[in-house]
């Protein structure tokens, strides 16, 4: 059941990544063409691309964690192979803490933005929606690191 939910989430993330890149590319390209040919363009294009790229980064981090593609410094574990599990576990715990911090402060800031009722200039998007990307990304990171940590522990217990 959990793997099925994780698979659906992963597919949804990949679709969002594709749509984010593709739509930003189209909007920026059309805006460039309009500015050079007609000296007019979309007012919202820059803002749209910015928010789309922020979403892309947070969803991309989740996918990178899933595919074990995050940058890591493993010089110590390469010299001391027996310490690899412990060091990877510590790294995952620190990453879980970082995800919790993102969720906590992201939620606080999103709630504050909601209370102000502020909207973006060009798109008139409520700013709390744009800032909600941060706790969403932190939640995805937390979920992925939790799954990774459980997998590491299961793998280590099978070896033992």
N, CA, C and O atoms as a DFTB+ gen file, in Angstrom:
640 C
 N C O
     1  1       0.823      -1.201       0.000
     2  2       0.000       0.000       0.000
     3  2       0.867       1.265       0.000
     4  3       0.646       2.186      -0.786
     5  1       1.866       1.286       0.907
     6  2       2.733       2.467       1.003
     7  2       3.543       2.654      -0.271
     8  3       3.733       3.781      -0.728
     9  1       4.021       1.554      -0.846
    10  2       4.812       1.680      -2.075
    11  2       3.941       2.165      -3.232
    12  3       4.422       2.860      -4.127
    13  1       2.676       1.804      -3.212
    14  2       1.747       2.270      -4.254
    15  2       1.513       3.785      -4.141
    16  3       1.496       4.498      -5.145
    17  1       1.338       4.253      -2.925
    18  2       1.157       5.697      -2.694
    19  2       2.428       6.439      -3.087
    20  3       2.370       7.492      -3.721
    21  1       3.577       5.883      -2.705
    22  2       4.860       6.512      -3.032
    23  2       5.070       6.553      -4.535
    24  3       5.609       7.525      -5.063
    25  1       4.648       5.504      -5.226
    26  2       4.780       5.478      -6.689
    27  2       3.890       6.530      -7.336
    28  3       4.314       7.210      -8.271
    29  1       2.661       6.671      -6.847
    30  2       1.749       7.698      -7.385
    31  2       2.302       9.096      -7.120
    32  3       2.240       9.969      -7.985
    33  1       2.843       9.301      -5.921
    34  2       3.429      10.596      -5.586
    35  2       4.620      10.893      -6.487
    36  3       4.784      12.018      -6.960
    37  1       5.442       9.889      -6.720
    38  2       6.612      10.060      -7.572
    39  2       6.203      10.426      -8.993
    40  3       6.799      11.316      -9.600
    41  1       5.205       9.758      -9.520
    42  2       4.724      10.072     -10.869
    43  2       4.144      11.478     -10.928
    44  3       4.350      12.196     -11.906
    45  1       3.423      11.872      -9.891
    46  2       2.870      13.228      -9.826
    47  2       3.990      14.261      -9.795
    48  3       3.915      15.287     -10.472
    49  1       5.027      13.986      -9.008
    50  2       6.177      14.893      -8.943
    51  2       6.836      15.041     -10.306
    52  3       7.180      16.147     -10.723
    53  1       7.009      13.926     -10.995
    54  2       7.644      13.982     -12.314
    55  2       6.805      14.777     -13.307
    56  3       7.352      15.511     -14.130
    57  1       5.489      14.641     -13.240
    58  2       4.602      15.417     -14.113
    59  2       4.708      16.901     -13.783
    60  3       4.773      17.736     -14.686
    61  1       4.726      17.234     -12.491
    62  2       4.846      18.641     -12.080
    63  2       6.179      19.216     -12.539
    64  3       6.233      20.358     -12.997
    65  1       7.253      18.445     -12.423
    66  2       8.565      18.905     -12.880
    67  2       8.522      19.193     -14.377
    68  3       8.980      20.244     -14.826
    69  1       7.974      18.264     -15.140
    70  2       7.882      18.454     -16.590
    71  2       7.050      19.691     -16.928
    72  3       7.472      20.527     -17.726
    73  1       5.873      19.804     -16.321
    74  2       4.994      20.942     -16.616
    75  2       5.623      22.268     -16.204
    76  3       5.458      23.281     -16.883
    77  1       6.337      22.253     -15.096
    78  2       6.993      23.469     -14.622
    79  2       8.055      23.943     -15.608
    80  3       8.111      25.121     -15.960
    81  1       8.887      23.019     -16.043
    82  2       9.944      23.381     -16.995
    83  2       9.335      23.802     -18.329
    84  3       9.690      24.844     -18.880
    85  1       8.422      22.991     -18.838
    86  2       7.837      23.242     -20.154
    87  2       7.036      24.548     -20.179
    88  3       7.188      25.350     -21.100
    89  1       6.191      24.759     -19.181
    90  2       5.372      25.969     -19.181
    91  2       6.223      27.222     -19.010
    92  3       5.952      28.242     -19.644
    93  1       7.250      27.159     -18.162
    94  2       8.144      28.315     -17.999
    95  2       8.866      28.619     -19.300
    96  3       9.002      29.779     -19.688
    97  1       9.323      27.582     -19.965
    98  2      10.014      27.759     -21.240
    99  2       9.093      28.419     -22.271
   100  3       9.500      29.353     -22.961
   101  1       7.874      27.941     -22.371
   102  2       6.921      28.493     -23.340
   103  2       6.593      29.946     -23.014
   104  3       6.626      30.804     -23.895
   105  1       6.276      30.224     -21.751
   106  2       5.909      31.592     -21.363
   107  2       7.054      32.560     -21.616
   108  3       6.832      33.650     -22.141
   109  1       8.266      32.186     -21.256
   110  2       9.410      33.073     -21.456
   111  2       9.707      33.245     -22.942
   112  3       9.992      34.354     -23.393
   113  1       9.642      32.153     -23.705
   114  2       9.898      32.241     -25.144
   115  2       8.883      33.149     -25.835
   116  3       9.259      34.016     -26.624
   117  1       7.607      32.953     -25.540
   118  2       6.562      33.789     -26.152
   119  2       6.746      35.243     -25.743
   120  3       6.550      36.149     -26.553
   121  1       7.120      35.467     -24.491
   122  2       7.333      36.835     -24.030
   123  2       8.505      37.496     -24.768
   124  3       8.427      38.672     -25.124
   125  1       9.570      36.758     -24.993
   126  2      10.720      37.300     -25.734
   127  2      10.310      37.655     -27.157
   128  3      10.651      38.728     -27.654
   129  1       9.586      36.766     -27.806
   130  2       9.136      37.015     -29.173
   131  2       8.237      38.249     -29.222
   132  3       8.392      39.101     -30.097
   133  1       7.303      38.341     -28.284
   134  2       6.393      39.493     -28.267
   135  2       7.147      40.805     -28.021
   136  3       6.830      41.832     -28.622
   137  1       8.131      40.761     -27.149
   138  2       8.880      41.993     -26.860
   139  2       9.708      42.457     -28.056
   140  3       9.789      43.654     -28.333
   141  1      10.317      41.517     -28.756
   142  2      11.163      41.908     -29.887
   143  2      10.368      42.225     -31.141
   144  3      10.767      43.096     -31.915
   145  1       9.264      41.547     -31.357
   146  2       8.485      41.798     -32.570
   147  2       7.482      42.933     -32.421
   148  3       7.276      43.711     -33.353
   149  1       6.856      43.031     -31.242
   150  2       5.774      44.005     -31.060
   151  2       6.053      45.030     -29.967
   152  3       5.215      45.891     -29.699
   153  1       7.208      44.947     -29.342
   154  2       7.605      45.854     -28.252
   155  2       6.627      45.799     -27.083
   156  3       6.523      46.756     -26.316
   157  1       5.914      44.696     -26.945
   158  2       5.017      44.472     -25.809
   159  2       5.127      43.016     -25.414
   160  3       5.400      42.156     -26.251
   161  1       4.917      42.745     -24.165
   162  2       4.993      41.364     -23.707
   163  2       4.064      41.143     -22.529
   164  3       3.310      42.031     -22.132
   165  1       4.135      39.944     -21.981
   166  2       3.339      39.617     -20.810
   167  2       3.985      40.236     -19.578
   168  3       5.204      40.196     -19.413
   169  1       3.160      40.802     -18.728
   170  2       3.669      41.385     -17.494
   171  2       4.005      40.285     -16.496
   172  3       4.932      40.433     -15.700
   173  1       3.269      39.199     -16.533
   174  2       3.388      38.151     -15.525
   175  2       4.495      37.131     -15.796
   176  3       4.773      36.298     -14.933
   177  1       5.128      37.170     -16.959
   178  2       6.024      36.074     -17.351
   179  2       7.200      35.871     -16.396
   180  3       7.534      34.736     -16.055
   181  1       7.818      36.949     -15.971
   182  2       8.963      36.830     -15.082
   183  2       8.548      36.254     -13.725
   184  3       9.218      35.386     -13.168
   185  1       7.438      36.756     -13.218
   186  2       6.933      36.289     -11.929
   187  2       6.531      34.811     -12.012
   188  3       6.816      34.029     -11.105
   189  1       5.873      34.446     -13.097
   190  2       5.464      33.051     -13.297
   191  2       6.680      32.126     -13.339
   192  3       6.697      31.072     -12.703
   193  1       7.680      32.532     -14.088
   194  2       8.889      31.716     -14.208
   195  2       9.578      31.570     -12.851
   196  3      10.080      30.496     -12.521
   197  1       9.601      32.633     -12.075
   198  2      10.245      32.590     -10.759
   199  2       9.545      31.592      -9.843
   200  3      10.195      30.727      -9.256
   201  1       8.227      31.707      -9.719
   202  2       7.489      30.805      -8.830
   203  2       7.520      29.374      -9.352
   204  3       7.563      28.424      -8.569
   205  1       7.500      29.224     -10.641
   206  2       7.558      27.892     -11.243
   207  2       8.905      27.229     -10.962
   208  3       8.961      26.029     -10.693
   209  1       9.978      27.995     -11.024
   210  2      11.305      27.444     -10.762
   211  2      11.487      27.100      -9.280
   212  3      12.167      26.129      -8.948
   213  1      10.891      27.883      -8.400
   214  2      10.964      27.556      -6.971
   215  2      10.262      26.221      -6.717
   216  3      10.779      25.363      -6.002
   217  1       9.080      26.058      -7.314
   218  2       8.365      24.789      -7.201
   219  2       9.206      23.651      -7.773
   220  3       9.298      22.577      -7.179
   221  1       9.807      23.891      -8.911
   222  2      10.645      22.882      -9.570
   223  2      11.795      22.445      -8.666
   224  3      12.093      21.253      -8.581
   225  1      12.431      23.379      -8.003
   226  2      13.570      23.051      -7.138
   227  2      13.140      22.155      -5.982
   228  3      13.779      21.138      -5.713
   229  1      12.057      22.528      -5.295
   230  2      11.633      21.734      -4.144
   231  2      11.147      20.344      -4.544
   232  3      11.427      19.370      -3.846
   233  1      10.432      20.240      -5.643
   234  2       9.973      18.923      -6.105
   235  2      11.181      18.135      -6.631
   236  3      11.261      16.921      -6.447
   237  1      12.102      18.820      -7.277
   238  2      13.311      18.164      -7.781
   239  2      14.174      17.605      -6.659
   240  3      14.781      16.545      -6.810
   241  1      14.233      18.313      -5.536
   242  2      14.990      17.814      -4.383
   243  2      14.377      16.504      -3.898
   244  3      15.095      15.560      -3.568
   245  1      13.061      16.453      -3.856
   246  2      12.386      15.225      -3.449
   247  2      12.741      14.065      -4.379
   248  3      13.008      12.955      -3.918
   249  1      12.741      14.321      -5.672
   250  2      13.101      13.277      -6.635
   251  2      14.579      12.883      -6.502
   252  3      14.923      11.709      -6.638
   253  1      15.437      13.854      -6.240
   254  2      16.865      13.562      -6.073
   255  2      17.097      12.675      -4.846
   256  3      17.931      11.770      -4.871
   257  1      16.356      12.946      -3.782
   258  2      16.477      12.112      -2.582
   259  2      16.010      10.695      -2.898
   260  3      16.651       9.718      -2.510
   261  1      14.893      10.593      -3.600
   262  2      14.344       9.276      -3.953
   263  2      15.349       8.464      -4.766
   264  3      15.518       7.266      -4.542
   265  1      16.012       9.126      -5.708
   266  2      16.935       8.429      -6.597
   267  2      18.363       8.379      -6.044
   268  3      19.300       7.973      -6.731
   269  1      18.500       8.806      -4.775
   270  2      19.794       8.803      -4.092
   271  2      20.834       9.597      -4.885
   272  3      21.977       9.165      -5.037
   273  1      20.424      10.753      -5.382
   274  2      21.293      11.579      -6.214
   275  2      21.744      12.861      -5.519
   276  3      22.315      13.746      -6.158
   277  1      21.494      12.964      -4.238
   278  2      21.910      14.164      -3.518
   279  2      23.427      14.169      -3.383
   280  3      24.062      13.119      -3.297
   281  1      23.988      15.360      -3.366
   282  2      25.433      15.503      -3.191
   283  2      25.788      15.054      -1.776
   284  3      25.119      15.418      -0.809
   285  1      26.837      14.270      -1.673
   286  2      27.276      13.840      -0.351
   287  2      28.793      13.775      -0.310
   288  3      29.458      13.496      -1.308
   289  1      29.304      14.037       0.855
   290  2      30.738      13.935       1.077
   291  2      30.957      12.602       1.771
   292  3      30.582      12.429       2.931
   293  1      31.560      11.667       1.066
   294  2      31.722      10.324       1.633
   295  2      33.188       9.901       1.728
   296  3      33.509       8.717       1.632
   297  1      34.057      10.867       1.914
   298  2      35.481      10.551       1.982
   299  2      35.795       9.703       3.214
   300  3      36.625       8.796       3.144
   301  1      35.136       9.991       4.345
   302  2      35.406       9.222       5.569
   303  2      34.925       7.788       5.402
   304  3      35.630       6.840       5.749
   305  1      33.706       7.637       4.863
   306  2      33.159       6.281       4.715
   307  2      33.897       5.478       3.649
   308  3      33.863       4.248       3.676
   309  1      34.560       6.147       2.716
   310  2      35.347       5.392       1.731
   311  2      36.643       4.861       2.350
   312  3      37.168       3.837       1.912
   313  1      37.160       5.561       3.371
   314  2      38.356       5.077       4.063
   315  2      38.017       4.082       5.172
   316  3      38.812       3.202       5.500
   317  1      36.821       4.239       5.741
   318  2      36.381       3.343       6.815
   319  2      35.033       2.751       6.404
   320  3      33.992       3.257       6.821
   321  1      35.031       1.701       5.603
   322  2      33.773       1.144       5.089
   323  2      32.797       0.681       6.170
   324  3      31.585       0.690       5.958
   325  1      33.326       0.273       7.336
   326  2      32.438      -0.187       8.409
   327  2      31.622       0.955       9.008
   328  3      30.590       0.723       9.636
   329  1      32.084       2.183       8.812
   330  2      31.384       3.344       9.366
   331  2      30.333       3.895       8.400
   332  3      29.613       4.832       8.745
   333  1      30.236       3.332       7.205
   334  2      29.325       3.864       6.185
   335  2      27.879       3.944       6.684
   336  3      27.226       4.979       6.547
   337  1      27.383       2.844       7.263
   338  2      25.990       2.824       7.717
   339  2      25.738       3.906       8.765
   340  3      24.759       4.648       8.682
   341  1      26.632       3.988       9.749
   342  2      26.464       4.980      10.829
   343  2      26.489       6.400      10.279
   344  3      25.664       7.235      10.650
   345  1      27.436       6.664       9.398
   346  2      27.551       8.014       8.834
   347  2      26.347       8.353       7.945
   348  3      25.849       9.479       7.976
   349  1      25.886       7.391       7.163
   350  2      24.698       7.625       6.332
   351  2      23.461       7.862       7.201
   352  3      22.620       8.704       6.885
   353  1      23.365       7.114       8.289
   354  2      22.236       7.295       9.204
   355  2      22.273       8.673       9.847
   356  3      21.242       9.337       9.956
   357  1      23.448       9.105      10.272
   358  2      23.594      10.440      10.870
   359  2      23.250      11.520       9.837
   360  3      22.577      12.500      10.155
   361  1      23.718      11.330       8.604
   362  2      23.410      12.306       7.545
   363  2      21.899      12.376       7.302
   364  3      21.352      13.464       7.121
   365  1      21.224      11.222       7.297
   366  2      19.776      11.220       7.105
   367  2      19.055      11.890       8.266
   368  3      18.063      12.590       8.063
   369  1      19.545      11.681       9.476
   370  2      18.917      12.317      10.640
   371  2      19.064      13.838      10.557
   372  3      18.107      14.568      10.816
   373  1      20.255      14.314      10.195
   374  2      20.438      15.762      10.027
   375  2      19.549      16.307       8.905
   376  3      19.014      17.411       9.004
   377  1      19.401      15.525       7.850
   378  2      18.539      15.948       6.744
   379  2      17.077      15.980       7.167
   380  3      16.330      16.863       6.746
   381  1      16.662      15.028       7.995
   382  2      15.297      15.043       8.536
   383  2      15.075      16.283       9.401
   384  3      14.013      16.903       9.354
   385  1      16.085      16.633      10.187
   386  2      15.988      17.847      11.018
   387  2      15.867      19.088      10.132
   388  3      15.073      19.984      10.418
   389  1      16.657      19.136       9.055
   390  2      16.580      20.272       8.125
   391  2      15.191      20.342       7.488
   392  3      14.650      21.432       7.302
   393  1      14.616      19.190       7.154
   394  2      13.276      19.165       6.570
   395  2      12.244      19.661       7.573
   396  3      11.321      20.388       7.205
   397  1      12.391      19.278       8.828
   398  2      11.465      19.739       9.876
   399  2      11.563      21.251      10.037
   400  3      10.549      21.929      10.202
   401  1      12.777      21.775       9.989
   402  2      12.969      23.230      10.091
   403  2      12.294      23.936       8.913
   404  3      11.635      24.959       9.094
   405  1      12.461      23.386       7.703
   406  2      11.791      23.961       6.525
   407  2      10.272      23.952       6.693
   408  3       9.599      24.936       6.384
   409  1       9.747      22.847       7.180
   410  2       8.298      22.740       7.376
   411  2       7.836      23.752       8.413
   412  3       6.879      24.491       8.182
   413  1       8.513      23.787       9.548
   414  2       8.102      24.659      10.662
   415  2       8.122      26.132      10.278
   416  3       7.111      26.824      10.394
   417  1       9.270      26.605       9.822
   418  2       9.368      28.026       9.490
   419  2       8.603      28.362       8.217
   420  3       8.065      29.462       8.087
   421  1       8.551      27.426       7.282
   422  2       7.755      27.640       6.078
   423  2       6.280      27.793       6.398
   424  3       5.605      28.655       5.836
   425  1       5.772      26.951       7.307
   426  2       4.361      27.065       7.722
   427  2       4.105      28.372       8.453
   428  3       3.102      29.043       8.210
   429  1       5.023      28.734       9.356
   430  2       4.849      29.999      10.086
   431  2       4.792      31.182       9.122
   432  3       3.945      32.065       9.259
   433  1       5.701      31.192       8.145
   434  2       5.741      32.301       7.205
   435  2       4.538      32.279       6.269
   436  3       4.002      33.331       5.922
   437  1       4.112      31.085       5.859
   438  2       2.941      30.965       4.994
   439  2       1.689      31.460       5.713
   440  3       0.874      32.172       5.125
   441  1       1.534      31.087       6.975
   442  2       0.379      31.545       7.761
   443  2       0.425      33.059       7.922
   444  3      -0.605      33.727       7.832
   445  1       1.615      33.600       8.159
   446  2       1.738      35.053       8.274
   447  2       1.359      35.731       6.956
   448  3       0.652      36.739       6.959
   449  1       1.828      35.183       5.828
   450  2       1.483      35.748       4.521
   451  2      -0.022      35.683       4.283
   452  3      -0.606      36.606       3.714
   453  1      -0.643      34.598       4.716
   454  2      -2.087      34.462       4.570
   455  2      -2.812      35.561       5.351
   456  3      -3.793      36.132       4.874
   457  1      -2.315      35.846       6.553
   458  2      -2.965      36.856       7.395
   459  2      -2.820      38.266       6.826
   460  3      -3.655      39.130       7.092
   461  1      -1.765      38.503       6.044
   462  2      -1.583      39.844       5.468
   463  2      -2.463      40.064       4.242
   464  3      -2.789      41.204       3.912
   465  1      -2.849      38.990       3.569
   466  2      -3.662      39.120       2.360
   467  2      -2.902      39.699       1.175
   468  3      -3.510      40.139       0.199
   469  1      -1.594      39.698       1.257
   470  2      -0.760      40.279       0.198
   471  2      -0.851      39.443      -1.078
   472  3      -0.948      38.216      -1.030
   473  1      -0.817      40.135      -2.222
   474  2      -0.841      39.472      -3.521
   475  2       0.382      39.888      -4.326
   476  3       0.949      40.960      -4.117
   477  1       0.776      39.017      -5.251
   478  2       1.916      39.346      -6.104
   479  2       1.514      40.465      -7.064
   480  3       0.330      40.671      -7.335
   481  1       2.494      41.170      -7.563
   482  2       2.223      42.362      -8.361
   483  2       1.612      42.031      -9.717
   484  3       0.563      42.570     -10.069
   485  1       2.243      41.169     -10.468
   486  2       1.816      40.930     -11.854
   487  2       0.671      39.926     -11.965
   488  3      -0.313      40.177     -12.661
   489  1       0.797      38.808     -11.290
   490  2      -0.207      37.751     -11.428
   491  2      -1.356      37.904     -10.439
   492  3      -2.401      37.273     -10.599
   493  1      -1.171      38.726      -9.432
   494  2      -2.129      38.902      -8.337
   495  2      -2.444      37.578      -7.659
   496  3      -3.574      37.316      -7.247
   497  1      -1.412      36.757      -7.556
   498  2      -1.494      35.478      -6.867
   499  2      -1.354      35.752      -5.373
   500  3      -0.442      36.475      -4.973
   501  1      -2.229      35.197      -4.538
   502  2      -2.020      35.371      -3.091
   503  2      -0.637      34.848      -2.705
   504  3      -0.279      33.717      -3.035
   505  1       0.126      35.668      -2.011
   506  2       1.510      35.323      -1.713
   507  2       1.636      34.082      -0.840
   508  3       2.658      33.396      -0.878
   509  1       0.611      33.791      -0.060
   510  2       0.695      32.605       0.784
   511  2       0.781      31.336      -0.071
   512  3       1.365      30.341       0.359
   513  1       0.207      31.365      -1.270
   514  2       0.291      30.205      -2.155
   515  2       1.736      30.015      -2.621
   516  3       2.246      28.894      -2.645
   517  1       2.382      31.106      -2.985
   518  2       3.781      31.023      -3.413
   519  2       4.674      30.548      -2.271
   520  3       5.583      29.745      -2.485
   521  1       4.420      31.040      -1.059
   522  2       5.255      30.661       0.072
   523  2       4.913      29.271       0.608
   524  3       5.715      28.682       1.333
   525  1       3.755      28.746       0.270
   526  2       3.375      27.390       0.698
   527  2       4.241      26.327       0.022
   528  3       4.250      25.172       0.446
   529  1       4.953      26.709      -1.009
   530  2       5.861      25.769      -1.676
   531  2       6.947      25.297      -0.705
   532  3       7.381      24.147      -0.779
   533  1       7.385      26.163       0.192
   534  2       8.472      25.813       1.112
   535  2       8.065      24.687       2.074
   536  3       8.775      23.684       2.145
   537  1       6.949      24.808       2.822
   538  2       6.592      23.673       3.681
   539  2       6.206      22.421       2.890
   540  3       6.404      21.302       3.364
   541  1       5.659      22.605       1.697
   542  2       5.363      21.454       0.848
   543  2       6.655      20.719       0.490
   544  3       6.734      19.496       0.598
   545  1       7.658      21.474       0.067
   546  2       8.954      20.881      -0.261
   547  2       9.592      20.222       0.943
   548  3      10.168      19.140       0.829
   549  1       9.496      20.870       2.106
   550  2      10.031      20.276       3.333
   551  2       9.325      18.979       3.686
   552  3       9.956      18.027       4.144
   553  1       8.015      18.942       3.473
   554  2       7.246      17.720       3.751
   555  2       7.659      16.588       2.815
   556  3       7.804      15.442       3.240
   557  1       7.846      16.918       1.546
   558  2       8.295      15.901       0.588
   559  2       9.689      15.396       0.958
   560  3       9.957      14.196       0.893
   561  1      10.576      16.319       1.346
   562  2      11.917      15.924       1.771
   563  2      11.847      15.018       2.994
   564  3      12.529      13.995       3.055
   565  1      11.019      15.395       3.969
   566  2      10.880      14.609       5.183
   567  2      10.406      13.196       4.857
   568  3      10.935      12.215       5.381
   569  1       9.405      13.105       3.989
   570  2       8.872      11.805       3.615
   571  2       9.948      10.960       2.926
   572  3      10.122       9.786       3.253
   573  1      10.670      11.561       1.971
   574  2      11.695      10.813       1.238
   575  2      12.838      10.365       2.149
   576  3      13.310       9.234       2.039
   577  1      13.286      11.247       3.050
   578  2      14.369      10.856       3.954
   579  2      13.902       9.811       4.962
   580  3      14.684       8.954       5.374
   581  1      12.635       9.877       5.360
   582  2      12.099       8.854       6.261
   583  2      12.097       7.497       5.565
   584  3      12.527       6.499       6.143
   585  1      11.614       7.463       4.330
   586  2      11.605       6.221       3.557
   587  2      13.035       5.715       3.354
   588  3      13.294       4.517       3.472
   589  1      13.955       6.623       3.050
   590  2      15.359       6.249       2.850
   591  2      15.959       5.672       4.130
   592  3      16.673       4.670       4.088
   593  1      15.672       6.301       5.258
   594  2      16.212       5.842       6.535
   595  2      15.655       4.465       6.900
   596  3      16.398       3.591       7.347
   597  1      14.359       4.275       6.712
   598  2      13.747       2.969       6.995
   599  2      14.368       1.901       6.094
   600  3      14.664       0.796       6.549
   601  1      14.565       2.231       4.821
   602  2      15.188       1.296       3.891
   603  2      16.609       0.940       4.304
   604  3      17.014      -0.218       4.215
   605  1      17.371       1.946       4.760
   606  2      18.740       1.692       5.212
   607  2      18.755       0.747       6.403
   608  3      19.566      -0.177       6.475
   609  1      17.836       0.998       7.343
   610  2      17.790       0.174       8.560
   611  2      17.361      -1.259       8.217
   612  3      17.922      -2.215       8.752
   613  1      16.381      -1.411       7.336
   614  2      15.948      -2.752       6.918
   615  2      17.088      -3.499       6.228
   616  3      17.313      -4.683       6.482
   617  1      17.801      -2.794       5.355
   618  2      18.921      -3.419       4.641
   619  2      20.023      -3.849       5.601
   620  3      20.595      -4.929       5.456
   621  1      20.318      -3.000       6.582
   622  2      21.351      -3.326       7.561
   623  2      20.923      -4.492       8.442
   624  3      21.754      -5.327       8.799
   625  1      19.643      -4.565       8.799
   626  2      19.178      -5.659       9.649
   627  2      19.163      -6.988       8.892
   628  3      19.349      -8.041       9.501
   629  1      18.948      -6.956       7.586
   630  2      18.998      -8.183       6.786
   631  2      20.421      -8.717       6.695
   632  3      20.643      -9.928       6.692
   633  1      21.398      -7.785       6.621
   634  2      22.795      -8.200       6.546
   635  2      23.258      -8.811       7.870
   636  3      24.095      -9.714       7.893
   637  1      22.700      -8.304       8.968
   638  2      23.129      -8.761      10.293
   639  2      22.492     -10.045      10.716
   640  3      22.767     -10.539      11.810
